[in-house]
Amino acid sequence: MARPAVIGFGDATRIQRLEFTGTQRLYGFPVGNVFHVLWWDPSHEVYPSKLKPT
């Protein structure tokens, strides 16, 4: 069972990411004026970006 369904938000379809300084990311979804946190990714490991070679 997906994490949103486990915590009572099975109809949440738009997960959003908040970026902080460096590699810190916060994932969740907004409902009205409230951001419901699903997980904290302090090292940017949940969905790491691949840097293009320069």
LINHU-V679523 format. One record per residue. N is the residue number from 0. RES is the residue in one small letter. BURIAL is 1 if it has 16 or more other ideal C-beta (glycine too) atoms within 10 Angstrom, else 0. D_FIRST is the distance of its C-alpha to the first C-alpha in whole Angstrom. Layout:
BEGIN
n = (N;N)
res = (RES;RES)
burial = (BURIAL;BURIAL)
d_first = (D_FIRST;D_FIRST)
END
This chain:
BEGIN
n = (0;1;2;3;4;5;6;7;8;9;10;11;12;13;14;15;16;17;18;19;20;21;22;23;24;25;26;27;28;29;30;31;32;33;34;35;36;37;38;39;40;41;42;43;44;45;46;47;48;49;50;51;52;53)
res = (m;a;r;p;a;v;i;g;f;g;d;a;t;r;i;q;r;l;e;f;t;g;t;q;r;l;y;g;f;p;v;g;n;v;f;h;v;l;w;w;d;p;s;h;e;v;y;p;s;k;l;k;p;t)
burial = (0;0;0;1;0;0;0;0;1;0;0;1;0;0;0;0;0;0;0;0;0;0;0;0;1;1;1;1;1;0;0;0;0;0;0;0;0;1;0;0;1;0;0;0;0;0;0;0;0;0;0;0;0;0)
d_first = (0;4;7;8;7;7;10;11;12;9;13;13;14;17;16;20;21;24;27;29;32;32;28;26;23;21;18;17;18;21;21;25;26;24;21;18;17;14;16;20;21;24;25;24;22;18;20;24;26;29;32;35;38;41)
END
